[in-house]
Every structure is written in structure tokens, then in C-alpha cells.
Amino acid sequence: MRIDVFTIFPDYLRGGLDASLLEKARTAGLLDVRLHDPRDFATDPHRSVDDTPFGGGAGMVLRPEPLFDAVEAVDPPRPLFLLGPAGRRFDQARARALADTAGFSLLCGRYEGVDERVAEHLCDDELSVGDYVLAGGEAAALVVIEAVARLVPGVLGNDASCEHESFAGGLLEEPQYTRPAEYRGWAVPAVLRSGDHARIAAWRAAEALRRTRERRPDLLAGRPRPSEEAAGEGERPGP
Ligand code: JF5
């Protein structure tokens, strides 16, 4: 999979790409991330990438010329997504859809924004990773790359572990425990140590549903009534 990123802070992305899962995926030849700095395409004497907004107001706006020139010089894989808080929400379904493609590209927004002609005539769509404002789209780009890359076959090593997890089934994950069975007086729920796999599966389903209802009721809206999933509910972690 090839992912091209247009950013005036390529070092910010290098940090994340050179660590952990993404480094392994790139070394294995499964992921080809190419970084491009629009500043290298600025032709004015000061190599400026931003300018003051028409109509006045605080802050700077990314100029269209270096962005168009950078993208057109590279002819990157499409779709090209602009990253910014005004975009459509990036979610697990989008990550899954992108993981099935040969590649895509990201353009990191900055400052008070990007000249609207970039969004309208250069990019294919706009993505947001959440309802908050970042200093720039670089952290959002790493979020998108990591969420997609871990779904590319072979990247995780264990393809089953992408299946059973938060959001894969539309619910949050149930709690997980490892040794010791008791830590500082806090015991692992007895059912998980019972060896009764049917009871364990029922407990996990009930806990996933309980958590989702408590923390993310929005994920349950419009779902069929969870009469089946509720089996085993009421069993709370024992002492
Ligand atoms: C940005 C204008 C881009 O803040 C973000 C962002 C939030 N969710 N997803 C991305 O990107 C930086 C800020 C202002 C354009």
C-alpha cells in the first residue's frame, strides 16, 4: 500500500513512521509512505507557504500555489484527503475501506486553514479525526495511517486480533486481564478463571454491551434490541 503525505512538517510524521508497527510494515515492504514538503515547491524568494486571509482576520492561510504544485509534481495515489476539523469523520469503517485499496494520499492542513480552492479543486474529500482543533493535520495523518495500516493483511502478524476488538462488531471491547490473579487486593473476575468457555463468552458479551451503554450509547442507537447479547448480564466481577 502506498500513502503519500503532503506536509510542511515531514519530521513530525517521520517520528511516528519510524516507530513500532508502522516501521515493521514499511521494512516488510507492506507499506510505502512518501512524504512531500510543499515548501520545496514554493517559488517565491521567501519560499512562503502561507499568507494573510482575504477579508481580514487573525492567522494565516495556506496558499494554493505550493500545494497544487507539490501534488501535481508527484501525481500521488487518489483519493487525496485534506485533513482538518471541518472534514467528514474518519472512523473504523473508513479505515477498513481504505485498507482494501492500493493507496491514497493525505494533505495536512495548518494554521487558520487552507485556501478553499485546495479543498474544492485539488483534494477529493476532507477528513477529520475528531471534534477538536489541532495545530496541524500531521497528528491526524498519523492516526489515519496507523488505523489503516494495521488492517492491511500481514501487518499485524495476527490477523485474527483485528477482528475481535472495539468497533469491529460495533461495540466497545470487554475488559481484559492477565496475571497475577489478584493484584493489590483486586481480583480478576472469577468467571474468567472458571474454564467454562460458554460462561466466559456470555460474560464478555454482557460486559461489552454494558460498557458501550455506559460510555458510548451513541454506538447502540439504531441497533436491534440486544436480547441475545444480554445473556449472562448481571454477572459482575466477583471479589
Ligand atoms: C487543521 C485548519 C487543519 O485540527 C485538525 C483536525 C481535527 N480533526 N482532524 C483534523 O487538523 C489541523 C487545523 C485548522 C485545518
Residues whose N, C-alpha, C, O or C-beta is under 5 A from the ligand:
A	BS01	JF5	L83 G84 P85 G109 R110 Y111 E112 G113 L127 S128 V129 G130 Y132 V133 L134 A135 G136 G137 A140
